[in-house]
Amino acid sequence: MDKEEQTLKQRFGNKAPFKVPEGYFDDFADKFMDKLPEQKARTVSMRPRWHRYRPAMLAAACICGAIMSLSIYLHTSRPSNEPMAKTHIEISANNTIDQMADYTMLDNEDIYASLVDNQ
């Protein structure tokens, strides 16, 4: 890059090809503003569009949260007052009786008849 730069300086020199008249930028802004047409100033809202619907969105979010928390509360299993071991034994005993009744192909009448005969 230095070699190219030196070549350009030797060929063209350090002289700037363009010049700005003296004092050109001193009152440039004023002259430019005078050339622009007059326009009425207007105010522009800087808020995003979704801010208009913010109260409705907050209300919808609160309702959704209430519905979800209510459904979670209602669908959770409540602990029973019985101890876990007793509940487990009763469930397994009922399952055993049901399995035996299915195996022997007994219906309710046959079971009642066998219980009456044993007394």
FIROBA-568646 format. One record per residue: residue in one letter; y, x, z negated of N, C-alpha, C, CB in turn. Coordinates in steps of 0.05 Angstrom, whole numbers. Atoms other than C-alpha are relative to their C-alpha. Glycine has a CB too. Layout:
REM FIROBA-568646
<pt rest="a" n_Y="Y" n_X="X" n_Z="Z" ca_Y="Y" ca_X="X" ca_Z="Z" c_Y="Y" c_X="X" c_Z="Z" cb_Y="Y" cb_X="X" cb_Z="Z"/>
...
This chain:
REM FIROBA-568646
<pt rest="m" n_Y="-24" n_X="17" n_Z="0" ca_Y="0" ca_X="0" ca_Z="0" c_Y="25" c_X="18" c_Z="0" cb_Y="0" cb_X="-19" cb_Z="-24"/>
<pt rest="d" n_Y="-24" n_X="-18" n_Z="1" ca_Y="48" ca_X="57" ca_Z="-15" c_Y="5" c_X="12" c_Z="27" cb_Y="-5" cb_X="23" cb_Z="-21"/>
<pt rest="k" n_Y="-4" n_X="-13" n_Z="-26" ca_Y="36" ca_X="88" ca_Z="53" c_Y="13" c_X="-20" c_Z="20" cb_Y="-28" cb_X="9" cb_Z="12"/>
<pt rest="e" n_Y="-12" n_X="21" n_Z="-17" ca_Y="52" ca_X="22" ca_Z="88" c_Y="29" c_X="-5" c_Z="-7" cb_Y="-16" cb_X="-26" cb_Z="-2"/>
<pt rest="e" n_Y="-27" n_X="5" n_Z="10" ca_Y="113" ca_X="12" ca_Z="45" c_Y="19" c_X="23" c_Z="9" cb_Y="1" cb_X="-2" cb_Z="-31"/>
<pt rest="q" n_Y="-16" n_X="-23" n_Z="-9" ca_Y="139" ca_X="82" ca_Z="62" c_Y="5" c_X="-2" c_Z="30" cb_Y="-14" cb_X="26" cb_Z="-7"/>
<pt rest="t" n_Y="-3" n_X="3" n_Z="-29" ca_Y="127" ca_X="69" ca_Z="136" c_Y="21" c_X="-20" c_Z="6" cb_Y="-27" cb_X="-8" cb_Z="13"/>
<pt rest="l" n_Y="-20" n_X="21" n_Z="-5" ca_Y="168" ca_X="5" ca_Z="133" c_Y="28" c_X="9" c_Z="-8" cb_Y="-8" cb_X="-25" cb_Z="-16"/>
<pt rest="k" n_Y="-26" n_X="-10" n_Z="9" ca_Y="224" ca_X="39" ca_Z="95" c_Y="11" c_X="20" c_Z="21" cb_Y="-1" cb_X="13" cb_Z="-27"/>
<pt rest="q" n_Y="-9" n_X="-19" n_Z="-20" ca_Y="227" ca_X="95" ca_Z="146" c_Y="8" c_X="-13" c_Z="26" cb_Y="-22" cb_X="21" cb_Z="6"/>
<pt rest="r" n_Y="-5" n_X="13" n_Z="-26" ca_Y="226" ca_X="48" ca_Z="205" c_Y="24" c_X="-18" c_Z="-2" cb_Y="-24" cb_X="-16" cb_Z="8"/>
<pt rest="f" n_Y="-22" n_X="20" n_Z="1" ca_Y="274" ca_X="-6" ca_Z="180" c_Y="21" c_X="7" c_Z="-21" cb_Y="-11" cb_X="-27" cb_Z="-7"/>
<pt rest="g" n_Y="-19" n_X="-7" n_Z="21" ca_Y="309" ca_X="25" ca_Z="119" c_Y="0" c_X="-20" c_Z="-23" cb_Y="28" cb_X="2" cb_Z="12"/>
<pt rest="n" n_Y="-2" n_X="17" n_Z="24" ca_Y="329" ca_X="-8" ca_Z="53" c_Y="20" c_X="-22" c_Z="3" cb_Y="6" cb_X="17" cb_Z="-24"/>
<pt rest="k" n_Y="-22" n_X="19" n_Z="-4" ca_Y="383" ca_X="-51" ca_Z="83" c_Y="-11" c_X="-28" c_Z="1" cb_Y="16" cb_X="7" cb_Z="25"/>
<pt rest="a" n_Y="8" n_X="28" n_Z="-1" ca_Y="376" ca_X="-127" ca_Z="71" c_Y="10" c_X="-12" c_Z="25" cb_Y="11" cb_X="-15" cb_Z="-25"/>
<pt rest="p" n_Y="-8" n_X="11" n_Z="-26" ca_Y="378" ca_X="-165" ca_Z="137" c_Y="18" c_X="-24" c_Z="-3" cb_Y="-24" cb_X="-7" cb_Z="16"/>
<pt rest="f" n_Y="-16" n_X="24" n_Z="4" ca_Y="412" ca_X="-227" ca_Z="108" c_Y="20" c_X="5" c_Z="-22" cb_Y="-17" cb_X="-24" cb_Z="-5"/>
<pt rest="k" n_Y="-21" n_X="-2" n_Z="21" ca_Y="477" ca_X="-232" ca_Z="68" c_Y="11" c_X="-27" c_Z="-6" cb_Y="23" cb_X="19" cb_Z="9"/>
<pt rest="v" n_Y="-13" n_X="25" n_Z="9" ca_Y="508" ca_X="-289" ca_Z="28" c_Y="29" c_X="7" c_Z="-4" cb_Y="-13" cb_X="-11" cb_Z="-26"/>
<pt rest="p" n_Y="-28" n_X="-5" n_Z="3" ca_Y="583" ca_X="-296" ca_Z="30" c_Y="8" c_X="3" c_Z="-30" cb_Y="17" cb_X="-22" cb_Z="13"/>
<pt rest="e" n_Y="-9" n_X="-4" n_Z="27" ca_Y="621" ca_X="-274" ca_Z="-32" c_Y="9" c_X="-27" c_Z="-13" cb_Y="24" cb_X="20" cb_Z="-1"/>
<pt rest="g" n_Y="-8" n_X="24" n_Z="14" ca_Y="629" ca_X="-331" ca_Z="-84" c_Y="-14" c_X="-25" c_Z="10" cb_Y="29" cb_X="-3" cb_Z="1"/>
<pt rest="y" n_Y="13" n_X="23" n_Z="-12" ca_Y="581" ca_X="-377" ca_Z="-46" c_Y="-13" c_X="-18" c_Z="-22" cb_Y="-20" cb_X="8" cb_Z="21"/>
<pt rest="f" n_Y="14" n_X="15" n_Z="20" ca_Y="541" ca_X="-398" ca_Z="-107" c_Y="17" c_X="-7" c_Z="-24" cb_Y="-24" cb_X="16" cb_Z="-10"/>
<pt rest="d" n_Y="-17" n_X="6" n_Z="22" ca_Y="601" ca_X="-403" ca_Z="-154" c_Y="4" c_X="-30" c_Z="-3" cb_Y="27" cb_X="14" cb_Z="3"/>
<pt rest="d" n_Y="-5" n_X="29" n_Z="2" ca_Y="616" ca_X="-476" ca_Z="-138" c_Y="-20" c_X="-15" c_Z="19" cb_Y="29" cb_X="-7" cb_Z="8"/>
<pt rest="f" n_Y="21" n_X="12" n_Z="-17" ca_Y="552" ca_X="-492" ca_Z="-98" c_Y="-9" c_X="-28" c_Z="-11" cb_Y="-24" cb_X="18" cb_Z="3"/>
<pt rest="a" n_Y="10" n_X="25" n_Z="12" ca_Y="528" ca_X="-547" ca_Z="-146" c_Y="21" c_X="-22" c_Z="3" cb_Y="-6" cb_X="4" cb_Z="-30"/>
<pt rest="d" n_Y="-21" n_X="21" n_Z="-2" ca_Y="595" ca_X="-584" ca_Z="-145" c_Y="2" c_X="-10" c_Z="29" cb_Y="27" cb_X="11" cb_Z="-9"/>
<pt rest="k" n_Y="-2" n_X="8" n_Z="-28" ca_Y="599" ca_X="-583" ca_Z="-69" c_Y="-24" c_X="-17" c_Z="9" cb_Y="2" cb_X="25" cb_Z="18"/>
<pt rest="f" n_Y="24" n_X="15" n_Z="-7" ca_Y="527" ca_X="-607" ca_Z="-63" c_Y="0" c_X="-28" c_Z="-11" cb_Y="-25" cb_X="16" cb_Z="-10"/>
<pt rest="m" n_Y="-1" n_X="26" n_Z="12" ca_Y="538" ca_X="-664" ca_Z="-111" c_Y="21" c_X="-18" c_Z="14" cb_Y="7" cb_X="2" cb_Z="-31"/>
<pt rest="d" n_Y="-20" n_X="15" n_Z="-15" ca_Y="600" ca_X="-686" ca_Z="-72" c_Y="-11" c_X="-11" c_Z="26" cb_Y="25" cb_X="17" cb_Z="5"/>
<pt rest="k" n_Y="12" n_X="8" n_Z="-25" ca_Y="559" ca_X="-691" ca_Z="-9" c_Y="-21" c_X="-23" c_Z="-3" cb_Y="-13" cb_X="23" cb_Z="14"/>
<pt rest="l" n_Y="20" n_X="21" n_Z="5" ca_Y="507" ca_X="-738" ca_Z="-41" c_Y="13" c_X="-27" c_Z="-2" cb_Y="-16" cb_X="6" cb_Z="-25"/>
<pt rest="p" n_Y="-12" n_X="27" n_Z="3" ca_Y="519" ca_X="-813" ca_Z="-36" c_Y="-1" c_X="-10" c_Z="-29" cb_Y="-14" cb_X="-20" cb_Z="19"/>
<pt rest="e" n_Y="-1" n_X="10" n_Z="28" ca_Y="537" ca_X="-850" ca_Z="-100" c_Y="-23" c_X="-20" c_Z="-4" cb_Y="27" cb_X="-14" cb_Z="-5"/>
<pt rest="q" n_Y="22" n_X="18" n_Z="7" ca_Y="478" ca_X="-886" ca_Z="-132" c_Y="4" c_X="-9" c_Z="-29" cb_Y="-27" cb_X="13" cb_Z="5"/>
<pt rest="k" n_Y="-1" n_X="11" n_Z="27" ca_Y="474" ca_X="-931" ca_Z="-192" c_Y="-22" c_X="13" c_Z="-17" cb_Y="-3" cb_X="-31" cb_Z="0"/>
<pt rest="a" n_Y="20" n_X="-12" n_Z="17" ca_Y="439" ca_X="-898" ca_Z="-250" c_Y="-19" c_X="-21" c_Z="-10" cb_Y="13" cb_X="15" cb_Z="-24"/>
<pt rest="r" n_Y="19" n_X="19" n_Z="10" ca_Y="375" ca_X="-932" ca_Z="-272" c_Y="-18" c_X="13" c_Z="-21" cb_Y="-17" cb_X="-13" cb_Z="23"/>
<pt rest="t" n_Y="17" n_X="-11" n_Z="21" ca_Y="330" ca_X="-924" ca_Z="-332" c_Y="-29" c_X="-4" c_Z="9" cb_Y="5" cb_X="-14" cb_Z="-27"/>
<pt rest="v" n_Y="28" n_X="1" n_Z="-7" ca_Y="257" ca_X="-909" ca_Z="-322" c_Y="-16" c_X="3" c_Z="-25" cb_Y="-8" cb_X="24" cb_Z="20"/>
<pt rest="s" n_Y="18" n_X="-1" n_Z="24" ca_Y="204" ca_X="-924" ca_Z="-374" c_Y="-20" c_X="23" c_Z="3" cb_Y="-14" cb_X="-27" cb_Z="-4"/>
<pt rest="m" n_Y="18" n_X="-23" n_Z="-1" ca_Y="163" ca_X="-863" ca_Z="-391" c_Y="-27" c_X="-6" c_Z="-13" cb_Y="13" cb_X="24" cb_Z="-13"/>
<pt rest="r" n_Y="25" n_X="7" n_Z="13" ca_Y="107" ca_X="-901" ca_Z="-426" c_Y="-21" c_X="-5" c_Z="21" cb_Y="3" cb_X="-25" cb_Z="-18"/>
<pt rest="p" n_Y="22" n_X="6" n_Z="-18" ca_Y="39" ca_X="-904" ca_Z="-392" c_Y="-4" c_X="-31" c_Z="2" cb_Y="-26" cb_X="14" cb_Z="-8"/>
<pt rest="r" n_Y="4" n_X="29" n_Z="-4" ca_Y="19" ca_X="-972" ca_Z="-364" c_Y="-18" c_X="-13" c_Z="-20" cb_Y="-11" cb_X="-5" cb_Z="28"/>
<pt rest="w" n_Y="19" n_X="12" n_Z="18" ca_Y="-38" ca_X="-983" ca_Z="-412" c_Y="13" c_X="-6" c_Z="-27" cb_Y="-24" cb_X="18" cb_Z="-4"/>
<pt rest="h" n_Y="-14" n_X="6" n_Z="25" ca_Y="12" ca_X="-984" ca_Z="-470" c_Y="8" c_X="-29" c_Z="-2" cb_Y="24" cb_X="18" cb_Z="-4"/>
<pt rest="r" n_Y="-7" n_X="29" n_Z="-1" ca_Y="31" ca_X="-1055" ca_Z="-448" c_Y="-22" c_X="-16" c_Z="-13" cb_Y="5" cb_X="-9" cb_Z="28"/>
<pt rest="y" n_Y="23" n_X="15" n_Z="9" ca_Y="-39" ca_X="-1079" ca_Z="-465" c_Y="-11" c_X="11" c_Z="-26" cb_Y="-21" cb_X="0" cb_Z="21"/>
<pt rest="r" n_Y="10" n_X="-13" n_Z="24" ca_Y="-46" ca_X="-1037" ca_Z="-528" c_Y="-7" c_X="-20" c_Z="-22" cb_Y="20" cb_X="20" cb_Z="-10"/>
<pt rest="p" n_Y="7" n_X="19" n_Z="21" ca_Y="-43" ca_X="-1096" ca_Z="-578" c_Y="-25" c_X="-15" c_Z="6" cb_Y="23" cb_X="-19" cb_Z="-5"/>
<pt rest="a" n_Y="24" n_X="15" n_Z="-8" ca_Y="-96" ca_X="-1135" ca_Z="-539" c_Y="-24" c_X="18" c_Z="-2" cb_Y="3" cb_X="-11" cb_Z="28"/>
<pt rest="m" n_Y="23" n_X="-18" n_Z="2" ca_Y="-141" ca_X="-1074" ca_Z="-535" c_Y="-7" c_X="6" c_Z="-29" cb_Y="6" cb_X="27" cb_Z="15"/>
<pt rest="l" n_Y="6" n_X="-5" n_Z="28" ca_Y="-134" ca_X="-1060" ca_Z="-609" c_Y="-14" c_X="-24" c_Z="-13" cb_Y="26" cb_X="6" cb_Z="-16"/>
<pt rest="a" n_Y="13" n_X="25" n_Z="10" ca_Y="-152" ca_X="-1133" ca_Z="-625" c_Y="-29" c_X="-2" c_Z="10" cb_Y="16" cb_X="-25" cb_Z="8"/>
<pt rest="a" n_Y="27" n_X="1" n_Z="-11" ca_Y="-212" ca_X="-1130" ca_Z="-579" c_Y="-18" c_X="21" c_Z="-13" cb_Y="0" cb_X="5" cb_Z="31"/>
<pt rest="a" n_Y="15" n_X="-21" n_Z="14" ca_Y="-235" ca_X="-1064" ca_Z="-611" c_Y="-8" c_X="-9" c_Z="-28" cb_Y="15" cb_X="26" cb_Z="0"/>
<pt rest="c" n_Y="6" n_X="9" n_Z="28" ca_Y="-230" ca_X="-1095" ca_Z="-681" c_Y="-21" c_X="-21" c_Z="0" cb_Y="26" cb_X="-11" cb_Z="-13"/>
<pt rest="i" n_Y="20" n_X="21" n_Z="-1" ca_Y="-270" ca_X="-1156" ca_Z="-660" c_Y="-27" c_X="12" c_Z="7" cb_Y="8" cb_X="-21" cb_Z="22"/>
<pt rest="c" n_Y="26" n_X="-13" n_Z="-6" ca_Y="-324" ca_X="-1113" ca_Z="-628" c_Y="-11" c_X="15" c_Z="-24" cb_Y="4" cb_X="20" cb_Z="24"/>
<pt rest="g" n_Y="10" n_X="-15" n_Z="24" ca_Y="-328" ca_X="-1069" ca_Z="-690" c_Y="-10" c_X="-19" c_Z="-21" cb_Y="23" cb_X="16" cb_Z="-11"/>
<pt rest="a" n_Y="9" n_X="19" n_Z="20" ca_Y="-334" ca_X="-1130" ca_Z="-735" c_Y="-27" c_X="-13" c_Z="8" cb_Y="21" cb_X="-23" cb_Z="-4"/>
<pt rest="i" n_Y="25" n_X="12" n_Z="-10" ca_Y="-389" ca_X="-1161" ca_Z="-692" c_Y="-23" c_X="20" c_Z="-3" cb_Y="3" cb_X="-9" cb_Z="29"/>
<pt rest="m" n_Y="21" n_X="-20" n_Z="3" ca_Y="-428" ca_X="-1096" ca_Z="-690" c_Y="-8" c_X="5" c_Z="-28" cb_Y="9" cb_X="26" cb_Z="13"/>
<pt rest="s" n_Y="7" n_X="-5" n_Z="28" ca_Y="-423" ca_X="-1083" ca_Z="-764" c_Y="-14" c_X="-24" c_Z="-13" cb_Y="25" cb_X="7" cb_Z="-16"/>
<pt rest="l" n_Y="13" n_X="24" n_Z="10" ca_Y="-443" ca_X="-1155" ca_Z="-779" c_Y="-29" c_X="-1" c_Z="10" cb_Y="15" cb_X="-25" cb_Z="8"/>
<pt rest="s" n_Y="28" n_X="0" n_Z="-11" ca_Y="-504" ca_X="-1150" ca_Z="-733" c_Y="-17" c_X="21" c_Z="-13" cb_Y="1" cb_X="3" cb_Z="30"/>
<pt rest="i" n_Y="15" n_X="-21" n_Z="14" ca_Y="-525" ca_X="-1085" ca_Z="-765" c_Y="-7" c_X="-8" c_Z="-28" cb_Y="16" cb_X="27" cb_Z="0"/>
<pt rest="y" n_Y="5" n_X="10" n_Z="27" ca_Y="-517" ca_X="-1115" ca_Z="-834" c_Y="-22" c_X="-21" c_Z="-1" cb_Y="26" cb_X="-10" cb_Z="-12"/>
<pt rest="l" n_Y="19" n_X="21" n_Z="0" ca_Y="-558" ca_X="-1176" ca_Z="-817" c_Y="-28" c_X="8" c_Z="9" cb_Y="10" cb_X="-23" cb_Z="18"/>
<pt rest="h" n_Y="26" n_X="-8" n_Z="-11" ca_Y="-614" ca_X="-1139" ca_Z="-781" c_Y="-13" c_X="23" c_Z="-16" cb_Y="3" cb_X="9" cb_Z="28"/>
<pt rest="t" n_Y="13" n_X="-21" n_Z="16" ca_Y="-628" ca_X="-1086" ca_Z="-834" c_Y="-20" c_X="-13" c_Z="-18" cb_Y="21" cb_X="16" cb_Z="-16"/>
<pt rest="s" n_Y="20" n_X="11" n_Z="18" ca_Y="-690" ca_X="-1097" ca_Z="-875" c_Y="9" c_X="3" c_Z="-29" cb_Y="-28" cb_X="14" cb_Z="5"/>
<pt rest="r" n_Y="-8" n_X="0" n_Z="28" ca_Y="-677" ca_X="-1116" ca_Z="-946" c_Y="-24" c_X="8" c_Z="-17" cb_Y="11" cb_X="-28" cb_Z="-9"/>
<pt rest="p" n_Y="23" n_X="-8" n_Z="17" ca_Y="-721" ca_X="-1083" ca_Z="-1000" c_Y="-10" c_X="-24" c_Z="-16" cb_Y="8" cb_X="24" cb_Z="-18"/>
<pt rest="s" n_Y="12" n_X="22" n_Z="16" ca_Y="-769" ca_X="-1131" ca_Z="-1035" c_Y="-1" c_X="9" c_Z="-29" cb_Y="-28" cb_X="-7" cb_Z="10"/>
<pt rest="n" n_Y="1" n_X="-6" n_Z="29" ca_Y="-775" ca_X="-1136" ca_Z="-1110" c_Y="-27" c_X="11" c_Z="-9" cb_Y="7" cb_X="-25" cb_Z="-16"/>
<pt rest="e" n_Y="27" n_X="-9" n_Z="6" ca_Y="-849" ca_X="-1119" ca_Z="-1108" c_Y="-3" c_X="30" c_Z="5" cb_Y="-21" cb_X="-16" cb_Z="15"/>
<pt rest="p" n_Y="5" n_X="-28" n_Z="-5" ca_Y="-873" ca_X="-1048" ca_Z="-1113" c_Y="-14" c_X="4" c_Z="27" cb_Y="-16" cb_X="13" cb_Z="-22"/>
<pt rest="m" n_Y="10" n_X="-6" n_Z="-26" ca_Y="-893" ca_X="-1015" ca_Z="-1048" c_Y="-31" c_X="0" c_Z="0" cb_Y="10" cb_X="26" cb_Z="10"/>
<pt rest="a" n_Y="29" n_X="-2" n_Z="1" ca_Y="-966" ca_X="-1002" ca_Z="-1069" c_Y="-12" c_X="-28" c_Z="0" cb_Y="-9" cb_X="15" cb_Z="-24"/>
<pt rest="k" n_Y="11" n_X="27" n_Z="1" ca_Y="-979" ca_X="-1075" ca_Z="-1086" c_Y="3" c_X="-15" c_Z="26" cb_Y="13" cb_X="-17" cb_Z="-23"/>
<pt rest="t" n_Y="-4" n_X="12" n_Z="-26" ca_Y="-949" ca_X="-1099" ca_Z="-1021" c_Y="-19" c_X="10" c_Z="21" cb_Y="29" cb_X="4" cb_Z="9"/>
<pt rest="h" n_Y="18" n_X="-13" n_Z="-19" ca_Y="-991" ca_X="-1050" ca_Z="-982" c_Y="-29" c_X="-10" c_Z="-4" cb_Y="1" cb_X="30" cb_Z="-2"/>
<pt rest="i" n_Y="28" n_X="9" n_Z="6" ca_Y="-1056" ca_X="-1072" ca_Z="-1017" c_Y="-3" c_X="-28" c_Z="9" cb_Y="-5" cb_X="2" cb_Z="-30"/>
<pt rest="e" n_Y="2" n_X="28" n_Z="-8" ca_Y="-1042" ca_X="-1146" ca_Z="-1004" c_Y="-2" c_X="-2" c_Z="30" cb_Y="23" cb_X="-16" cb_Z="-10"/>
<pt rest="i" n_Y="0" n_X="1" n_Z="-29" ca_Y="-1028" ca_X="-1133" ca_Z="-931" c_Y="-27" c_X="10" c_Z="11" cb_Y="23" cb_X="17" cb_Z="12"/>
<pt rest="s" n_Y="26" n_X="-10" n_Z="-10" ca_Y="-1091" ca_X="-1091" ca_Z="-921" c_Y="-23" c_X="-19" c_Z="-8" cb_Y="-5" cb_X="28" cb_Z="-12"/>
<pt rest="a" n_Y="21" n_X="19" n_Z="8" ca_Y="-1133" ca_X="-1142" ca_Z="-960" c_Y="0" c_X="-24" c_Z="19" cb_Y="4" cb_X="-9" cb_Z="-29"/>
<pt rest="n" n_Y="-2" n_X="22" n_Z="-19" ca_Y="-1108" ca_X="-1198" ca_Z="-915" c_Y="-11" c_X="8" c_Z="27" cb_Y="29" cb_X="-10" cb_Z="3"/>
<pt rest="n" n_Y="10" n_X="-10" n_Z="-25" ca_Y="-1123" ca_X="-1156" ca_Z="-854" c_Y="-30" c_X="2" c_Z="0" cb_Y="12" cb_X="27" cb_Z="7"/>
<pt rest="t" n_Y="29" n_X="-3" n_Z="2" ca_Y="-1194" ca_X="-1142" ca_Z="-878" c_Y="-13" c_X="-27" c_Z="1" cb_Y="-7" cb_X="14" cb_Z="-27"/>
<pt rest="i" n_Y="11" n_X="27" n_Z="-1" ca_Y="-1208" ca_X="-1216" ca_Z="-890" c_Y="1" c_X="-12" c_Z="27" cb_Y="14" cb_X="-18" cb_Z="-21"/>
<pt rest="d" n_Y="-3" n_X="10" n_Z="-27" ca_Y="-1181" ca_X="-1234" ca_Z="-822" c_Y="-20" c_X="13" c_Z="19" cb_Y="29" cb_X="4" cb_Z="9"/>
<pt rest="q" n_Y="18" n_X="-15" n_Z="-17" ca_Y="-1223" ca_X="-1180" ca_Z="-789" c_Y="-29" c_X="-10" c_Z="-5" cb_Y="2" cb_X="30" cb_Z="-5"/>
<pt rest="m" n_Y="27" n_X="10" n_Z="6" ca_Y="-1286" ca_X="-1204" ca_Z="-825" c_Y="-4" c_X="-28" c_Z="11" cb_Y="-5" cb_X="1" cb_Z="-31"/>
<pt rest="a" n_Y="3" n_X="27" n_Z="-10" ca_Y="-1273" ca_X="-1276" ca_Z="-806" c_Y="-3" c_X="0" c_Z="30" cb_Y="24" cb_X="-18" cb_Z="-8"/>
<pt rest="d" n_Y="3" n_X="-3" n_Z="-30" ca_Y="-1264" ca_X="-1256" ca_Z="-733" c_Y="-28" c_X="10" c_Z="7" cb_Y="22" cb_X="18" cb_Z="11"/>
<pt rest="y" n_Y="26" n_X="-12" n_Z="-6" ca_Y="-1328" ca_X="-1215" ca_Z="-735" c_Y="-23" c_X="-20" c_Z="-3" cb_Y="-5" cb_X="24" cb_Z="-18"/>
<pt rest="t" n_Y="21" n_X="20" n_Z="5" ca_Y="-1371" ca_X="-1271" ca_Z="-765" c_Y="4" c_X="-26" c_Z="15" cb_Y="-3" cb_X="-5" cb_Z="-30"/>
<pt rest="m" n_Y="-8" n_X="24" n_Z="-15" ca_Y="-1336" ca_X="-1323" ca_Z="-722" c_Y="0" c_X="-25" c_Z="-17" cb_Y="-20" cb_X="-4" cb_Z="23"/>
<pt rest="l" n_Y="-4" n_X="22" n_Z="18" ca_Y="-1321" ca_X="-1367" ca_Z="-781" c_Y="27" c_X="-13" c_Z="4" cb_Y="-4" cb_X="8" cb_Z="-30"/>
<pt rest="d" n_Y="-26" n_X="13" n_Z="0" ca_Y="-1266" ca_X="-1419" ca_Z="-778" c_Y="6" c_X="-9" c_Z="-28" cb_Y="0" cb_X="-24" cb_Z="20"/>
<pt rest="n" n_Y="-9" n_X="7" n_Z="27" ca_Y="-1229" ca_X="-1449" ca_Z="-837" c_Y="-20" c_X="-20" c_Z="-13" cb_Y="27" cb_X="-14" cb_Z="1"/>
<pt rest="e" n_Y="19" n_X="19" n_Z="12" ca_Y="-1280" ca_X="-1506" ca_Z="-848" c_Y="-24" c_X="15" c_Z="-10" cb_Y="-9" cb_X="-21" cb_Z="21"/>
<pt rest="d" n_Y="23" n_X="-16" n_Z="9" ca_Y="-1338" ca_X="-1457" ca_Z="-852" c_Y="6" c_X="16" c_Z="-25" cb_Y="-10" cb_X="18" cb_Z="22"/>
<pt rest="i" n_Y="-8" n_X="-16" n_Z="24" ca_Y="-1300" ca_X="-1414" ca_Z="-902" c_Y="2" c_X="-18" c_Z="-24" cb_Y="26" cb_X="15" cb_Z="5"/>
<pt rest="y" n_Y="-3" n_X="19" n_Z="23" ca_Y="-1283" ca_X="-1474" ca_Z="-946" c_Y="-28" c_X="-9" c_Z="-9" cb_Y="17" cb_X="-24" cb_Z="8"/>
<pt rest="a" n_Y="27" n_X="9" n_Z="7" ca_Y="-1356" ca_X="-1498" ca_Z="-943" c_Y="-15" c_X="21" c_Z="-15" cb_Y="-15" cb_X="-8" cb_Z="25"/>
<pt rest="s" n_Y="14" n_X="-21" n_Z="14" ca_Y="-1382" ca_X="-1430" ca_Z="-964" c_Y="12" c_X="4" c_Z="-28" cb_Y="1" cb_X="26" cb_Z="15"/>
<pt rest="l" n_Y="-12" n_X="-3" n_Z="26" ca_Y="-1333" ca_X="-1427" ca_Z="-1022" c_Y="-9" c_X="-23" c_Z="-19" cb_Y="31" cb_X="0" cb_Z="2"/>
<pt rest="v" n_Y="8" n_X="23" n_Z="16" ca_Y="-1353" ca_X="-1497" ca_Z="-1047" c_Y="-29" c_X="3" c_Z="-8" cb_Y="4" cb_X="-27" cb_Z="16"/>
<pt rest="d" n_Y="28" n_X="-4" n_Z="6" ca_Y="-1427" ca_X="-1480" ca_Z="-1044" c_Y="-4" c_X="21" c_Z="-21" cb_Y="-15" cb_X="9" cb_Z="25"/>
<pt rest="n" n_Y="3" n_X="-22" n_Z="19" ca_Y="-1417" ca_X="-1417" ca_Z="-1086" c_Y="9" c_X="-9" c_Z="-28" cb_Y="17" cb_X="24" cb_Z="8"/>
<pt rest="q" n_Y="-9" n_X="8" n_Z="27" ca_Y="-1385" ca_X="-1455" ca_Z="-1144" c_Y="-21" c_X="-14" c_Z="-14" cb_Y="25" cb_X="-17" cb_Z="0"/>
